[in-house]
C-alpha cells in the first residue's frame, strides 16, 4: 500500500472511530421514586436517537450538587452537563466556573424561551446557562377537612385574614395536643422571603446588589408570622414538624395540616401518594386579596456546562435537546413549568393550566453575586424573633448590617 493512501485511510479510520461514541457525564439531583423514572425516560430517549453521543446519568443530592460541581471544576474533572439551581448561574459565570454557551450558538435559540427565565443565565451579555423549568407556589387545602370545619370546600382563602380565620376553624386538638394544625406560614415551601414578596416588596433591589431585608414590609411580615407562632407555641410547632415525613407521611397527605403552601409540582406528588384525596388548589392569599407580580415565587433549574468539560459541542447538543424536547416529557409527567415556550402548549391538566396562568404573578429571583449565602442571616433573624422574642425591627436591622458587610468584603 502506498504511504499516502495508508495515511489517508488511517486518518479516516481515526476520524470514524472518534465519531463512533462520545459518553457524556450528566449530573442532576433527581433520584426519588417519583422523579427518577422521568429522568431515565428522557435520557433513554436521547440515547436511542443518538448512538454516537451517549449520556450517563449520575444522581447527586440537591444539597451537594453545587459544591461537588465546583470541586470538580477546580480539580479539572467536571461533568459534561449539570442541572443546577436557576438562581445561581450568574455567580458561577462571574467566576468562570461554567461555559460561555453563546460561543456554541445559544443566542440563536433565545427567543424560544421565556425571557425572565432566559436572563437567569445571562452574564455581561453572554449566555452561561439554558433554562429548564420553574414553578409557582399555591395554597393547597383539604376539602374534606373544610367540610368538617364548616367551611365552603369550593372556596379557598384569598387574604391573610382569611388564612388565619380558616386555620382557626381547621385546627383540631385532643386536650392540649394538636391532631391537626390548620396552617402555619413556615410549613411547606414558601418561607419568610416568599411572604415578604407576597406582600409586594423584594428583599433586594433590582440589581441584586443592595439588600432591603429590614424594610417596613419585611418587619410587618415577620410580626405577622410571629402572631401565628405565638398562637400555636414554638414548642408545639417544633414537635409537630418533627413528625413530618415524605410520601404518605407528608403532613398534608397524612391529615396533619389542613392547608399547605407548595409548588405546582406538588400536584404530581398528591397524584402519586394520595390519588383519592379531595383537595383544592388556589393562588397564594395576599394581605389585601389583590394579586401582583410577586404574589407567588418560583425557583427552578438551569442546565450548564461546567468549565473545562472535554466535549463541549456534544454536551451543548444534548443540553439544548434536554431543555426543549426533554422539557416536554418532564413537564407532562412532573408538572414543572418549562422555560421552553412550546413545551407547555400541549399540557392540559388542571394543575398545570393553573400554574401557566399564575406565571404572570410569579417572581423568579436570582442570588446576589456578592452575598450568595445571605439567607443564613435572615434565617437567624427569623429564629431570634420567633424563638427568643427579639424585636423584629432589631433582628432584621442586624441582618441588613451583616449582609452589607459581607457585600463590602466580597467586592474588595
Order of alpha helices (4+ residues) and beta strands (2+ residues): alpha-beta-alpha-beta-alpha-beta-alpha-alpha-beta-beta-beta-beta-alpha-alpha-beta-beta-alpha-alpha-alpha-beta-alpha-beta-beta-beta-alpha-alpha-beta-alpha-beta-alpha-alpha
